[in-house]
């Protein structure tokens, strides 16, 4: 039986916390930053935690490592 491969696109976008939650980098912090408020940009810096509904999907994509 061949090895099970990780979906590399998902591996680059998501990671797991110690308690098993899924972390991701928030969007909208790449360009056109002048019109965004400082508060909005500051809040976008921190990682987001994925909702429990989508955790099963991500774990399946990262199966060998998830």
Buried (B, 14 or more C-beta within 10 A) or exposed (E): EEEEEBBEEBBEBBBBEEEEEBBBBEEEBEEEEEEEEEEEEEEBEEEEEBEEEEBEEBBEBBEEEB
